[in-house]
Amino acid sequence: MGAALSKLAQWSAANYGAATLEISPLNEAILKEIIMFVESFIYKYPKEAKFVFVEPLEWKTSLAPSAFESGYIVSETTAKSEEVDKNGQPLLFLSIPQIKIRSFGQLSHFLFIAKDANLKEAQACIEANRDPVAKILGPDYNATKGDPISLNILDKITEDDDPESEAKMRIAMLLQELDLHLLNHSLKHISLEIRLNPVTFTRDIDLLKRYSGKGEETVLESIEYTSEYEFSNGCRAPPWRQIYGEICYVMVKPHDVETLCITCCVEGVFLNGGKTEEEGEIDYERKGEIYKDLVTFLKEKSAKFSENISKQAISFKEEEEEEVGELKEVDQVNKEEQKEEEATYTKAISKSDKKPREKSQINFGTSQMAKRLEPSLNWKATVDYKDRKITGRDIHSEEKVGGRLEKSRPSISVGRLRKSVEKIEAIISESSSDTEEDEEPTDHRQEANADLPSEYWQIQKLVKYLKGGNQTATVIALCSMKDFNLAQETCQLAIRDVGGLEVLINLLDTDEVKCKIGSLKILKEISQNSQIRRSIVDLGGLPIMVNILDSPHKRLKCLAAETIANVAKFRRARRVVRQHGGITKLVTLLDCAQNSTEPAQSSLYEARDVEVARCGALALWSCSKSYANKEAIRRAGGIPLLARLLKTSHENMLIPVVGTLQECASEENYRAAIKAERIIENLVKNLNSENEQLQEHCAMAIYQCAEDEETRDLVRLHGGLKPLATLLNNTDNKERLAAVTGAIWKCSISKENVTKFREYRAIETLVGLLTDQPEEVLVNVVGALGECCQEHENRVIVRKCGGIQPLVNLLVGINQALLVNVTKAVGACALEPESMTIIDRLDGVRLLWSLLKNPHPDVKASAAWALCPCIQNAKDAGEMVRSFVGGLELVVNLLKSDNKEVLASVCAAITNIAKDQENLAVITDHGVVPLLSKLANTNNDKLRRHLAEAVSRCCMWGRNRVAFGEHKAVAPLVRYLKSNDTNVHRATAQALYQLSEDADNCITMHENGAVKLLLAMVGSPDQELQEAAAGCISNIRRLALATEKARYT
């Protein structure tokens, strides 16, 4: 924790001791992670939570003593915990405004009490205790000394005989784990952070100015800078604000809202305090969220802007197309330069010529790295290449000539170049389904004075023979080079450094088959290196290899396909293969055995055909990691050919074939084709193979395909469930285990398959895999148990096998997919009263409740669904719910979410919570009625059903019936009766029946045509729906009769 706070947290520029944490997304992310760690500490590590800190953590708090309830002794100005240390001192002591806390248990309780203010309190605590580790464990563990905590722990193991030293050691290890987690989390956060610059904002503001002015069709009335003075770095913010990353300030007047004063900074755009009336100075303080750009901000703030900007989309698109056209002109100029430079480069092979060029390449790579914006009065107008994502991708030709861009046309603005490149990169990223090797690796060059092995210099001599020798000398040089250990990186880079790659690729363009074979054999070996792969693509080697696929020589085709398989491990390479027609040619190789023109008398020809098809499948496997290539394979007729090859007995062939199918099965079109080609039968058959890699890929393909119900049935009908259950017992190969458990999870969605798994005793095996497994396996195991536990018999098996405790233990993890699955499994187990008792005893309900604070909507929704059976089956549900400090308020506040699944699950939870009158009173005080009413205008049937049930329950307290009417919830509920879902009808009729107890609501129902819709439902076979519909009509009719009677009397 100390290293993360000192190295990555962003502190203000104040003197040490008075510094504060900056208001930034990174700091907020770090604080949230620390809060999650502390809040869960008391449940995950109950023994360590009682450890008394060496010194208390002390800071100024905004909480009043009245916020502390049971477990605390409270007066007007003080509050102290009943829990004390061995000297009788309280572990928490508040004396307004100063608070002292001396254990993790009290720290965890304090954050629960702080509720929504916990982020503010965590910030105050960190600011007041710059090295919390030293205060918790003592000065020997001071993180600011620079010594790792682990070294201090090792010292203490031998030095300390103190009985508390073991607990202290465990806490030190936990804090070190948190520190590493914070560092990793922060680095991920920083890598995803958008860093904007003056050029970006200048371009956007100029563009918006063109479409601003008077008139209804303009996007804005006006947009102006607050200052016309521009510094040499492009910023308009004063230098003392530039240190905070601020670039400029603009005054924007939309058509439908007041004038907005906006700050544009490297992190995005936000609303500031505006200009003061007296002095006209800007109040720089942030007043809202940070948005990624100006257009997104204005769309959020102005409905008129959002409407008009969508009308102007065509004009904006035309400008973008114009910019892309200009970008193409730049590319054409750069290509011409590249050809000239390459011609010069092939002549220059001496070290003296090569050394300065290599230096310039390295300098180019480092000098263009994006740096944090620094304030200066004399900035240079440089281009931030990392932000534009050009380095190593779209300007490789410039890299080769020392990173020079001087011949680019000055008439094309940097802003337009950036926009066009970003648009192209966005298209590229959309067409790829994986992230393998997406980042450009560091270009390692051998230093001239490095201690290199003799092979390095010998290979360089051979390359010279390749360049200058005749055909015979070339073949001999290739054979000699092949004798070296080309799997060794030194040998690989030796070939590249002396220009050997260019020669090898040029040899592929000759008519000599022997030279081509020799060159491809070497390229196949050295292309295992990621740097070599990228160099091959930069030098235009892939299109030549694609052309070789048309050769009549089968050996050549095999080598070319295998080399393509090695090279196509990153997006750009896969795109090049597709653009040059490589996918169609590779698919044709799969049909090689069918179209062979060789004599049929020898089995040698058949073996060659099989090898050609295997190499083609291998290359398609690499290429199939992008969506566009998957579509190209399908359109080229690859699925029937892969299906035919799947029937072969050659394991070397089967692995790439199944691997390709596994990659492609993530797309729905492929899954339909796989069913049509009867591929599932062969996948199941190969599960019984002895080859572990083949088993893994078959299981993974089944996992991808089993999203479809028909496929799940086919797996069962072809006997695939038993081998899957058997493979669960082999836990040494974790990759295969992850694939097998994934297939079982998806197959378990069908009840018939669950019955089979119970027969094969797979459920007991799955419970045994809940511990000591990697997260990829746990996600699938828990997902499978969640599906199996939908049946009573399986819930009993899980309980009897001791599966409840490991499931509850997994509720404290941070993996989103795992949390979604484990909450579902725990919720399913809670349907059984005996299991619910165990869950309650293990504090599982509290852990589920704490997951409602999780930032991921899927986790929140799954946790809320799981809470429903827990509340239904708990012995004293009402008291249990009230025991969670701030729990009811948290649930009610979740009704403000934008996620439909979260809203539906929370409504279902409220329905169960509201069964207890005291809890219903509390959530009413927290404003549940207006929030439910606000959700009434929805077309989502799932949300409608649970919302109507919640309304029905909430009507049973005080004047809630009247309040629903006042908040306009009745008329939208009537429209629910037009839904096609019977469950919605039942819930709505029950809600309307409760609401009809109020006369004004009856009038609203009548006016909206409820009577006619309810009359049709009185004849429903659903008894509950009948009774509710009849009761509602009765109340409406009773009111009408009373009104009529009053009129005549």
BELQUIBEL-V501922 format. One record per run of one state. SS is the DSSP state (a for helix, b for strand, c for the rest). FROM is the first residue (numbers start at 1). LEN is the number of residues. Records with the same first field share a line. If there is no record, write none. Layout:
SS=FROM-LEN + FROM-LEN
This chain:
c=1-1 + 8-3 + 12-9 + 22-3 + 45-1 + 50-2 + 61-4 + 68-4 + 75-3 + 82-2 + 85-5 + 91-1 + 96-2 + 129-3 + 138-1 + 142-1 + 146-3 + 160-5 + 193-5 + 211-1 + 213-7 + 221-1 + 226-13 + 243-3 + 254-6 + 266-2 + 272-2 + 276-6 + 284-7 + 292-2 + 302-1 + 312-1 + 348-3 + 368-17 + 389-7 + 401-13 + 431-1 + 433-21 + 469-2 + 483-6 + 498-2 + 508-5 + 527-3 + 539-2 + 549-5 + 568-3 + 580-2 + 591-12 + 624-2 + 636-2 + 646-5 + 665-3 + 677-2 + 687-5 + 706-3 + 718-2 + 728-6 + 748-3 + 760-2 + 769-6 + 789-3 + 801-2 + 813-3 + 830-3 + 842-2 + 854-3 + 874-3 + 883-4 + 897-3 + 914-3 + 926-2 + 935-6 + 955-5 + 967-3 + 979-3 + 996-3 + 1008-2 + 1018-5 + 1049-1
a=2-6 + 25-20 + 46-4 + 65-3 + 104-25 + 132-6 + 139-3 + 143-3 + 149-11 + 165-28 + 198-13 + 239-4 + 294-8 + 303-9 + 313-35 + 351-17 + 385-4 + 396-5 + 414-17 + 454-15 + 471-12 + 489-9 + 500-8 + 513-14 + 530-9 + 541-8 + 554-14 + 571-9 + 582-9 + 603-21 + 627-9 + 638-8 + 651-14 + 668-9 + 679-8 + 692-14 + 709-9 + 720-8 + 734-14 + 751-9 + 762-7 + 775-14 + 792-9 + 803-10 + 816-14 + 833-9 + 844-10 + 857-17 + 877-6 + 887-10 + 900-14 + 917-9 + 928-7 + 941-14 + 960-7 + 970-9 + 982-14 + 999-9 + 1010-8 + 1023-26
b=11-1 + 21-1 + 52-9 + 72-3 + 78-4 + 84-1 + 90-1 + 92-4 + 98-6 + 212-1 + 220-1 + 222-4 + 246-8 + 260-6 + 268-4 + 274-2 + 282-2 + 291-1 + 432-1 + 626-1
